Amino acid sequence: MPAKETLPFTPKRVLVCKLLQHGDVLLTTPLIRALHHYYPGVEVDALIYRETEDMLRYNPQVSRRWIIDRNWKKQGLRTQIGHELRLWRMLRDQRYDLFIHLTKIWRGAILARVMGVTRSIAFEMSHRNNILWRSSFTDLARPPKGPCQNAVVQLSTLTALGLTPNAEDFPLLLSVDETARTVFLDALRGTGWQGEPYLLIHPGARQLFKCWEDASFAALIDALTMRGYTIVLTGARDAREAQMASNILALLKDKTRVHSLVGQLSLAELAAAIGEARFFIGVDSAPMHMAAALQTPGVVLFGPTDVHQWSPWQAPITVLKASDWTTLPHFNSIDTATTSRYMAAIPVEAVLDAVLARMKEQS
């Protein structure tokens, strides 16, 4: 760990705001680790969306999680405003010393104004280059130039406080709840699992363009079970992922070594499943970041998203990029609602070879 720096500003209570998806929230944990390192005894709270809460629920370094429910918008404007005003009052009552806003969402600029914090930090962004954004925060941090991992970008907010964290010193942190682990193991035994080591395969992602072909996953599973490996198949509680898993299972030549828990696990239980696994195979999605945080070795597949920004952080995970086999559109030009699967070009044989090589390396 780097030597601690003595600074005139020493916050005692910090609120970190990350209003994005599951993986984005998990990637705040290096920043939270760094805050505890530089400011021993600090209390760090988080402001996140309700559906992402399990990413921080059992994290011992997060004192309190403040929740925004996206369903507020569906309850009518008056009700939504009521929820927002109550949240603002409660946050103001906490008397935070430092507020770190990690996205471009305007809600953070409003909160920085109404909470009465001593210092507030957001990113300096070209598409927020206006007086309202700049005047909402006491400090604006410049993200690192060039290709950069998301966790590194978030750590760069601390440069506004005169800190220069070495990103390698601050890994992800995902704590597994013992109750969730027990629930997961009971569910897995219910599929006929006998306690043998297993490889966990999570083929789905929130956006379909990040997914490999169902037939390719089926062929990979067949190749692994033929070699004697046990497979646990997982997926979100989502109709599209359920259909994907159904397609994969229907294409298998032999299901005797395959145990499906698709749609049956909470996020906390999925963390337990990944943590117990011998190996993880998946795509560019939140479970990939969970595997990285839990140091579960694996192989993950990337399509047109920015691999420099979103690759698994400090983990024994091999990344295979579809761009090594085909030309892909730039990630900024992707229609995220498309049903095109840009990773179809990745050969099954390449994935199998990468899995076997990584497992040999880890054994």
C-alpha positions as CSV (number, residue, x, y, z in Angstrom):
1,M,0.0,0.0,0.0
2,P,1.2,3.6,-0.7
3,A,2.2,5.8,2.2
4,K,-0.7,7.8,3.6
5,E,-0.7,11.5,2.8
6,T,-1.3,14.2,5.4
7,L,-3.8,16.7,4.1
8,P,-5.5,19.8,5.6
9,F,-8.9,18.5,4.5
10,T,-9.8,15.3,6.3
11,P,-13.4,14.2,5.8
12,K,-15.1,12.2,8.4
13,R,-18.3,11.4,6.4
14,V,-18.4,10.8,2.7
15,L,-21.3,10.2,0.3
16,V,-20.4,8.4,-3.0
17,C,-23.1,8.7,-5.7
18,K,-23.2,6.1,-8.5
19,L,-26.5,6.0,-10.3
20,L,-25.9,3.4,-13.0
21,Q,-26.0,-0.4,-13.5
22,H,-24.7,-3.3,-11.3
23,G,-21.2,-3.5,-12.7
24,D,-20.7,0.2,-12.5
25,V,-21.6,0.2,-8.8
26,L,-19.3,-2.7,-8.0
27,L,-16.5,-0.7,-9.8
28,T,-16.8,2.0,-7.1
29,T,-15.3,-0.2,-4.5
30,P,-11.7,0.6,-5.3
31,L,-12.5,4.3,-4.7
32,I,-14.3,3.3,-1.4
33,R,-11.2,1.3,-0.4
34,A,-9.0,4.3,-1.2
35,L,-11.1,6.6,0.9
36,H,-10.7,4.3,3.9
37,H,-6.9,4.1,3.2
38,Y,-6.3,7.8,3.0
39,Y,-8.8,8.8,5.8
40,P,-8.7,6.1,8.5
41,G,-11.9,6.1,10.5
42,V,-13.9,7.7,7.7
43,E,-17.6,6.7,7.2
44,V,-18.5,6.1,3.6
45,D,-22.1,6.0,2.5
46,A,-23.4,5.3,-1.1
47,L,-26.3,6.6,-3.1
48,I,-27.4,4.0,-5.7
49,Y,-30.4,2.6,-7.5
50,R,-32.5,0.0,-5.6
51,E,-31.8,-2.8,-8.1
52,T,-28.0,-2.4,-7.6
53,E,-28.0,-2.5,-3.8
54,D,-26.6,-6.1,-3.5
55,M,-23.4,-4.9,-5.0
56,L,-22.7,-3.0,-1.8
57,R,-25.2,-4.6,0.7
58,Y,-22.6,-6.7,2.5
59,N,-19.6,-4.5,2.0
60,P,-18.1,-3.7,5.4
61,Q,-16.6,-0.5,4.1
62,V,-20.0,1.0,3.3
63,S,-21.8,2.3,6.4
64,R,-25.2,3.1,4.8
65,R,-26.8,2.7,1.4
66,W,-29.2,5.4,0.3
67,I,-31.6,4.2,-2.3
68,I,-33.3,5.8,-5.3
69,D,-36.2,3.7,-6.8
70,R,-36.6,4.1,-10.5
71,N,-40.3,3.2,-10.0
72,W,-40.8,6.7,-8.4
73,K,-41.3,8.0,-11.9
74,K,-44.3,5.6,-12.4
75,Q,-46.1,6.9,-9.3
76,G,-46.9,10.4,-10.7
77,L,-45.0,13.6,-10.6
78,R,-46.3,14.8,-7.2
79,T,-45.3,11.5,-5.6
80,Q,-42.0,11.5,-7.3
81,I,-41.2,15.0,-6.1
82,G,-42.2,14.0,-2.6
83,H,-39.8,11.1,-2.6
84,E,-37.0,13.3,-3.9
85,L,-37.6,16.1,-1.4
86,R,-37.6,13.6,1.5
87,L,-34.3,12.1,0.2
88,W,-32.8,15.6,0.0
89,R,-33.7,16.4,3.5
90,M,-32.4,13.2,4.9
91,L,-29.1,13.6,3.1
92,R,-28.7,17.1,4.2
93,D,-29.3,16.0,7.8
94,Q,-26.3,13.7,7.5
95,R,-23.9,16.7,7.3
96,Y,-21.5,15.0,4.9
97,D,-18.0,16.6,4.6
98,L,-17.5,15.2,1.1
99,F,-19.7,14.3,-1.8
100,I,-18.3,12.4,-4.8
101,H,-20.6,12.3,-7.8
102,L,-19.4,9.7,-10.4
103,T,-21.8,10.2,-13.4
104,K,-23.1,12.9,-15.6
105,I,-26.6,12.8,-14.1
106,W,-28.0,16.2,-13.1
107,R,-29.4,14.9,-9.9
108,G,-25.9,14.9,-8.5
109,A,-25.5,18.6,-9.3
110,I,-28.7,19.4,-7.5
111,L,-27.7,17.3,-4.4
112,A,-24.3,19.0,-4.3
113,R,-26.1,22.3,-4.0
114,V,-28.8,21.3,-1.4
115,M,-26.7,19.0,0.9
116,G,-24.5,21.7,2.3
117,V,-21.3,19.6,2.0
118,T,-17.8,21.1,2.6
119,R,-16.4,19.7,-0.6
120,S,-18.1,18.2,-3.6
121,I,-16.4,16.5,-6.6
122,A,-17.6,15.6,-10.0
123,F,-15.9,15.0,-13.4
124,E,-15.0,17.7,-15.8
125,M,-16.8,16.7,-19.0
126,S,-17.1,18.4,-22.4
127,H,-20.8,17.8,-22.6
128,R,-21.3,19.4,-19.1
129,N,-19.1,22.4,-19.9
130,N,-21.6,25.0,-18.6
131,I,-21.8,27.3,-15.6
132,L,-24.6,25.3,-13.9
133,W,-22.6,22.1,-13.8
134,R,-19.3,23.8,-12.9
135,S,-20.8,26.0,-10.2
136,S,-22.6,23.0,-8.5
137,F,-19.3,21.5,-7.3
138,T,-16.4,22.8,-5.3
139,D,-14.0,20.7,-7.4
140,L,-14.0,19.1,-10.8
141,A,-11.6,16.2,-11.5
142,R,-10.1,15.5,-14.9
143,P,-10.4,11.8,-16.0
144,P,-7.1,10.3,-17.2
145,K,-6.4,10.7,-20.9
146,G,-6.5,7.8,-23.3
147,P,-7.9,4.3,-22.9
148,C,-8.4,3.7,-19.2
149,Q,-10.2,1.2,-16.9
150,N,-13.4,2.4,-15.3
151,A,-12.1,1.8,-11.8
152,V,-9.0,4.0,-12.5
153,V,-11.3,6.7,-13.8
154,Q,-13.3,6.8,-10.6
155,L,-10.1,6.8,-8.5
156,S,-9.0,9.8,-10.4
157,T,-11.7,11.9,-8.5
158,L,-9.3,11.9,-5.6
159,T,-6.7,14.0,-7.5
160,A,-9.0,16.9,-6.7
161,L,-8.1,16.4,-3.1
162,G,-4.3,16.3,-3.8
163,L,-4.2,12.5,-3.7
164,T,-2.4,10.3,-6.3
165,P,-3.7,6.7,-5.7
166,N,-2.0,3.8,-7.4
167,A,-4.9,1.9,-8.9
168,E,-3.2,-1.4,-8.5
169,D,-3.3,-1.0,-4.7
170,F,-7.1,-0.9,-4.6
171,P,-8.9,-4.1,-5.9
172,L,-12.6,-4.6,-6.1
173,L,-14.5,-5.8,-3.0
174,L,-17.6,-8.0,-3.1
175,S,-18.6,-9.7,0.1
176,V,-20.6,-12.9,0.0
177,D,-23.4,-13.2,2.5
178,E,-23.5,-16.6,4.3
179,T,-27.3,-16.8,4.2
180,A,-27.2,-16.3,0.4
181,R,-24.5,-18.9,0.1
182,T,-26.7,-21.4,2.0
183,V,-29.7,-20.7,-0.2
184,F,-27.6,-21.1,-3.3
185,L,-26.1,-24.4,-2.2
186,D,-29.5,-25.8,-1.3
187,A,-30.9,-24.7,-4.7
188,L,-27.9,-26.4,-6.4
189,R,-28.4,-29.6,-4.5
190,G,-32.0,-29.6,-5.6
191,T,-30.9,-29.9,-9.2
192,G,-29.1,-33.2,-8.4
193,W,-25.6,-31.7,-7.8
194,Q,-23.5,-34.0,-5.6
195,G,-20.9,-31.6,-4.4
196,E,-18.3,-31.9,-7.1
197,P,-16.4,-28.8,-8.4
198,Y,-18.2,-26.9,-11.1
199,L,-17.6,-24.4,-13.9
200,L,-20.2,-21.6,-13.8
201,I,-21.4,-20.3,-17.2
202,H,-23.5,-17.1,-17.3
203,P,-24.3,-16.5,-21.0
204,G,-26.6,-13.5,-20.6
205,A,-26.2,-9.7,-20.3
206,R,-28.5,-6.8,-20.0
207,Q,-28.0,-5.9,-23.6
208,L,-28.3,-8.7,-26.3
209,F,-25.4,-7.3,-28.5
210,K,-23.0,-8.4,-25.7
211,C,-24.1,-12.0,-25.9
212,W,-22.5,-14.9,-27.8
213,E,-24.6,-17.3,-29.9
214,D,-26.7,-19.8,-28.0
215,A,-25.5,-22.6,-30.3
216,S,-21.9,-21.6,-29.5
217,F,-22.5,-21.8,-25.8
218,A,-24.2,-25.2,-26.2
219,A,-21.2,-26.5,-28.2
220,L,-18.8,-25.2,-25.6
221,I,-20.8,-26.9,-22.8
222,D,-20.8,-30.2,-24.7
223,A,-17.1,-30.0,-25.2
224,L,-16.5,-29.4,-21.5
225,T,-18.9,-32.1,-20.2
226,M,-17.3,-34.6,-22.6
227,R,-14.1,-33.9,-20.7
228,G,-15.8,-34.6,-17.4
229,Y,-16.5,-31.1,-16.2
230,T,-19.7,-30.2,-14.3
231,I,-21.5,-27.1,-15.4
232,V,-23.7,-24.7,-13.5
233,L,-25.8,-22.5,-15.8
234,T,-27.0,-19.2,-14.4
235,G,-29.0,-16.3,-15.7
236,A,-31.0,-13.3,-14.5
237,R,-34.7,-13.3,-13.6
238,D,-35.5,-12.1,-17.1
239,A,-37.7,-13.5,-19.9
240,R,-35.0,-13.0,-22.5
241,E,-32.3,-14.7,-20.5
242,A,-34.7,-17.5,-19.7
243,Q,-35.3,-18.1,-23.4
244,M,-31.6,-17.9,-24.1
245,A,-30.9,-20.6,-21.5
246,S,-33.8,-22.7,-22.8
247,N,-32.3,-22.6,-26.3
248,I,-28.9,-23.6,-25.0
249,L,-30.2,-26.5,-23.0
250,A,-32.3,-27.7,-25.9
251,L,-29.2,-27.9,-28.1
252,L,-27.1,-29.9,-25.7
253,K,-26.2,-33.5,-26.6
254,D,-26.0,-34.5,-22.9
255,K,-27.4,-32.7,-19.9
256,T,-26.4,-35.1,-17.2
257,R,-23.5,-32.9,-16.0
258,V,-25.4,-29.6,-16.5
259,H,-27.3,-28.0,-13.6
260,S,-29.5,-24.9,-14.4
261,L,-30.3,-22.3,-11.9
262,V,-31.3,-19.7,-14.5
263,G,-33.8,-17.2,-13.0
264,Q,-33.6,-18.8,-9.6
265,L,-30.9,-16.7,-7.8
266,S,-30.9,-13.3,-6.3
267,L,-27.8,-11.1,-7.0
268,A,-26.4,-12.0,-3.6
269,E,-26.9,-15.7,-4.3
270,L,-25.3,-15.4,-7.7
271,A,-22.3,-13.8,-6.0
272,A,-22.1,-16.9,-3.8
273,A,-22.4,-19.2,-6.8
274,I,-19.6,-17.4,-8.6
275,G,-17.4,-17.4,-5.4
276,E,-17.9,-21.2,-5.0
277,A,-17.2,-21.9,-8.6
278,R,-13.9,-23.4,-9.8
279,F,-14.1,-21.3,-13.0
280,F,-16.3,-18.6,-14.6
281,I,-17.3,-18.3,-18.2
282,G,-19.3,-15.3,-19.4
283,V,-19.6,-12.1,-21.3
284,D,-19.1,-8.4,-20.7
285,S,-21.6,-8.0,-17.9
286,A,-22.0,-7.5,-14.2
287,P,-21.3,-11.2,-13.3
288,M,-17.9,-10.8,-15.0
289,H,-17.1,-8.0,-12.6
290,M,-18.4,-10.1,-9.7
291,A,-16.0,-12.9,-10.8
292,A,-13.2,-10.4,-10.9
293,A,-14.0,-9.1,-7.4
294,L,-14.2,-12.7,-6.0
295,Q,-10.9,-13.6,-7.8
296,T,-12.7,-16.5,-9.6
297,P,-10.6,-17.4,-12.6
298,G,-12.3,-17.4,-15.9
299,V,-12.7,-16.5,-19.6
300,V,-15.0,-13.7,-20.8
301,L,-16.0,-12.6,-24.2
302,F,-16.1,-9.0,-25.5
303,G,-17.9,-7.6,-28.5
304,P,-17.9,-3.9,-29.5
305,T,-17.8,-2.4,-26.0
306,D,-14.6,-0.7,-24.9
307,V,-12.4,-3.4,-23.5
308,H,-9.9,-0.9,-22.1
309,Q,-12.6,0.6,-19.9
310,W,-14.6,-2.5,-19.0
311,S,-12.2,-5.4,-18.8
312,P,-12.2,-7.4,-15.5
313,W,-10.2,-5.5,-12.9
314,Q,-7.1,-7.2,-11.5
315,A,-8.4,-10.7,-12.0
316,P,-7.1,-14.1,-13.3
317,I,-9.5,-13.8,-16.3
318,T,-8.7,-14.2,-20.0
319,V,-10.5,-11.8,-22.3
320,L,-11.3,-12.8,-25.8
321,K,-12.3,-10.0,-28.2
322,A,-14.6,-10.5,-31.2
323,S,-12.6,-7.8,-33.0
324,D,-9.7,-10.4,-33.3
325,W,-11.9,-12.3,-35.7
326,T,-14.0,-9.7,-37.4
327,T,-14.5,-6.0,-37.9
328,L,-16.8,-4.4,-35.4
329,P,-18.6,-1.1,-35.3
330,H,-17.3,1.5,-32.8
331,F,-18.8,1.1,-29.4
332,N,-20.2,4.6,-29.4
333,S,-22.2,3.9,-32.6
334,I,-24.0,0.8,-31.3
335,D,-27.8,0.8,-31.0
336,T,-28.0,-0.8,-27.6
337,A,-31.5,-2.1,-28.4
338,T,-30.2,-4.1,-31.3
339,T,-30.7,-7.9,-31.5
340,S,-27.5,-8.4,-33.4
341,R,-24.9,-10.5,-31.6
342,Y,-21.6,-9.1,-32.6
343,M,-19.6,-11.8,-30.9
344,A,-20.8,-14.6,-33.2
345,A,-17.4,-14.5,-34.9
346,I,-15.6,-15.9,-31.8
347,P,-14.9,-19.6,-32.6
348,V,-16.0,-22.2,-30.0
349,E,-12.5,-23.8,-30.4
350,A,-10.8,-20.6,-29.3
351,V,-13.0,-20.3,-26.2
352,L,-12.4,-23.9,-25.3
353,D,-8.7,-23.6,-25.7
354,A,-8.7,-20.4,-23.6
355,V,-10.7,-22.2,-20.9
356,L,-8.5,-25.2,-20.8
357,A,-5.3,-23.1,-20.8
358,R,-6.5,-20.8,-18.0
359,M,-7.6,-23.8,-15.9
360,K,-4.3,-25.5,-16.4
361,E,-2.5,-22.3,-15.4
362,Q,-4.7,-22.0,-12.2
363,S,-4.3,-25.7,-11.2
